[in-house]
Amino acid sequence: RAHAMKRKATKIHASPKWLSNEDRGRIVELYCEAARLTLETGVDYEVDHEVLLQGRTVNGLHVPWNLRILTADENNRRPRVWAAQ
């Protein structure tokens, strides 16, 4: 539970104030799409940050262009991106 709350706080702080309402809506759409895919397929889908919110050398942002939908299995076994590519 403590980890989940820390993650939520990190996400809030990683969301820039300059995001447009359209950008915020796109973030919501991605999470809804992941939930829809999970319900339709029975496979767990997650929204992943391509550049980690708390990386070793760089911190990613909680913005639509840093998010992608992956299966939970793909997300858990993929190498973590520590810097922008």
N, C-alpha and C positions, 0 to 999 in steps of 0.2 A: 504494500500500500504506500509506503514511504517513497519507493522508487517511482510509482505511478504519479504521485503528487509532484515529485521533483521534475519529472518529465513534462507534466502539464505546465508547470511554472516556466520551464525552459522554453517551451513552445510559445507561451505568451510573450516572453521577453524577446524571442527570435522573430516575432511578427512585427515588421516595421509599421510605424504609424502612417507612412506615406502610401500604404497599399490602398488601391481604389476599392470601391464597393464591388466592382466587377471582379477584381482579383480575389477578394474575400469570398465572393459567391463561387468562384471556380474552385477554391479550396474545399468548400462545403460539397460541391458537386463531386469532387474526387473521393471524399469519404463516403458519400452516398453511393457512388458507383462501386466502390469496394464492398460495401455492405450488400448491395444488390447482387453482385457476382457471387458472394459467399452464399446468399440465400438460394440463388438459382442453381449453383453447381454443387453445393455441399462442401466445397473446398474453401478453406479460410484465406481470404484476401486481406491485405494490409496496405496502407498508404505509407510509402517509404520516402525518407529524405535522402536524395542522391548524395549531397554533401551533408555530413552529420551536423546536427545542431551543436554538438559539443565534441568537435574533433581535436586531435592533438595539436595541429598547427593552425587550423582555421575553423571558424564556426559558420555553419550554413544558416540560412534564413528559412523561416516557415512561410514560403511564398510558392505560388502555383508552379513556377518553372523549376523549383527544386524538389517537386513531389512527383511520385509515380506510383502506380498500383502494381503490386507483386503478390504472388501467393505467399502465405506465411512461410512455407518451406523455402522458397527462393530467397525471401528476405532474411531468414535466419542463417542461411549457408553462404550467402554472397560475401565477397570480401568488402570490407568497409572502405569508403572513399575518404581519405584523410585530408585531401586538398582538392580544390577545384580542378577539373580536368581540362 
